Amino acid sequence: MSDEEQSLLVGSVLRVQSFAPAETIVPAEVSVNFSSVILQGMSSRQKVLENGARQITAFHLAGDFCDLHTYVLKTLPDSVVAMTACEVAIVPHTELDRIFSRILPRGAAVLGIDAY
């Protein structure tokens, strides 16, 4: 990530939120207008199966967007849950529009984003 891209991302953070272990960061099947970056700690994407068992589909460490696909999909099929105490940066999708328009203007145009 270039210095400019990093600056744009840091400047786009709405708030930083703390989550305790086992606390849901992003619930499944709920429409959201933001994406989350893990700043400290570890989270996982997981689904509760019909028999009550938990299926972990991904792990996320500091620096990872744990739900970036909500930018396009708006909901997750599974939940993002803190595995350890986590600090999470909340980035509104409108800010991602602005970032993508700035650093990826052709890609933003394909997605129909006009954030300038």
Residue pairs with C-beta under 8 A, 6 or more apart in sequence:
1 9
4 103
5 99
5 103
8 98
8 99
8 102
8 103
9 37
9 91
9 99
12 91
12 92
12 95
12 96
12 98
12 99
13 37
13 89
13 90
13 91
14 34
14 90
14 91
14 92
14 95
15 89
15 90
16 39
16 87
16 88
16 89
16 90
17 87
17 88
17 90
18 85
18 86
18 87
18 88
19 25
19 41
19 43
19 82
19 85
19 86
19 87
19 88
20 82
20 85
21 82
21 83
21 84
21 85
22 81
22 82
23 81
23 82
24 79
24 80
24 81
24 82
25 36
25 43
25 66
25 67
25 79
25 80
25 81
25 82
25 86
25 88
26 32
26 36
26 66
26 67
26 70
26 76
26 79
26 80
27 76
27 79
28 47
28 75
28 76
28 77
28 78
28 79
29 75
29 76
29 77
30 75
30 76
31 74
31 75
32 67
32 70
32 74
32 75
33 74
33 92
33 93
33 94
34 70
34 90
34 91
34 92
34 93
35 65
35 67
35 68
35 70
35 71
35 90
35 91
35 93
35 96
36 65
36 66
36 67
36 80
36 88
36 89
36 90
36 91
37 63
37 64
37 65
37 66
37 88
37 89
37 91
38 60
38 61
38 62
38 63
38 64
38 66
38 86
38 87
38 88
39 62
39 86
39 87
39 88
39 89
40 62
40 85
40 86
40 87
41 62
41 82
41 83
41 84
41 85
41 86
41 87
42 59
42 60
42 61
42 82
42 83
42 84
42 86
43 59
43 60
43 66
43 80
43 81
43 82
43 83
43 86
43 88
44 56
44 57
44 58
44 59
44 60
44 80
44 81
44 83
45 56
45 57
45 58
45 60
45 66
45 67
45 76
45 78
45 79
45 80
45 81
46 54
46 55
46 56
46 57
46 78
46 79
46 81
47 54
47 55
47 57
47 77
47 78
47 79
48 54
48 55
49 55
55 78
57 78
59 83
60 66
60 80
66 80
66 88
67 76
67 80
69 76
70 76
70 93
71 93
71 96
72 111
94 115
97 108
97 113
97 115
98 115
100 107
100 108
100 111
100 113
100 115
101 108
101 113
101 114
101 115
101 116
102 115
102 116
108 114
108 115
